[in-house]
Amino acid sequence: MNKKDLVEDVAATLGSTSLAKEAVEAVFDALVRAVTEGKTVRVTGFGTLSRVQRPARTLHDPRTRELVKKEASHAIRFRPGTSFKALVDGRMPLPAQGSAIAKAPKKPRR
């Protein structure tokens, strides 16, 4: 699935392609901006996106066998949520309609 397919799926729910495209763009923009700033983004049921620091290290160039110094850098880490993992693993059935990662309604206390 690419971005266009995602917009089409959201448009089927919202009823408007332009509104769906705007919504998808806004969500991706918010995610990228937050992770770039070093914030952790947690979406219950879906997963967690975070920025991690990679230390400087020494690598081998496979062609010349020389040691090459790699500077410290940042990377993105994604950890899928429990519901997402259970759906992919087949431990939980994928609902035919509605949100696949929505929380189950709370049971009333007695």
N, C-alpha and C positions, 0 to 999 in steps of 0.2 A: 504494500500500500504506500502510495506517495502522497504528497500534500494535496494534489488535485483530488485524489480518491477520498481523502479525509474530508475535504470541503464538501464533496458530493454527498457523503454519508451524513454530515451535519446538516446539510441543506434538506435532506429527506426528512429530518426531524423538525427543523425550524420552518421549512416551507419557502425559504428564500436563499438563493445561491449567493447573492451579494452580502446578505446578513451573515451567512455561514462563513464566507471568506473573511469578513471583517472579524468575526468572533475567533476563528482559528488563528489569524494573524495576531490578534490582541493577546491570546493565551501564550503563543510562542514568544512574542516580544516580552511579555512579563516574565516568563521563565528564563529567557536568556539574560535579561537585565538583572534579575535577582541573583542568578548563579555567578554572573560576571562580577557582581559587587561582593561576592563571598558569602552570600546568604544561602541557607539551606531551604529548599522548597519541598514540603511534604504534602502529598495529596493522598489522603486516607483511602486505602484500598488499591491505589495505583502504584505509588512508590515515592522514593525520595531522590532528589537530585542535589548534589553538592559539589563544591569545588575543593579539590585536594591538592596539596603541595607535593611535588616530586623533587626529591633532593638532587643535587649535582652528582654526577657519577662518571665513571670511566668506562668506555665501551671499546670493543675491538672492531676495526674496519675489516670485514670479511675478505675483501680483495687484497689489501696490502698488509693485513695483520698488524697494522699500527694501532697504538692506543689513541683514542679520540676522547677528548673531554666534552661531556654534555652538560650544559648549564642547568641550573634548577628551573623548573617549569611548573605549570598548573595543568591539571586534567579534570575531567568531569566524571563523577561517579554516580551511577544509577543503581539503586537497590529497589527491586520490585517489592510491592506490598504483599501482605499475606494473602489477601483475596485474589490478587493477580496471579500469584504463584499457584494457588489452589486451582484456579480456573485452567491455567496452562497445563498443570500436572494431571488434570482430570479428576481430582479429588472433590471438585465442586462442579455441578452442571452449569453450563452457560445458559442464562435465561433467554427465552425466545424473544422477549420484548423488554423494554425498559433498560435501566442502567445495569451493566454487568458488575460494577464495583460499588453499588449503593449499599450502605449499611442496612442490616436487617432492622426492622422496627423494634424499639424497646418493648419489652413485656411489662405490663403494669404490675406494680407491687401489690401484694395482698395485704 
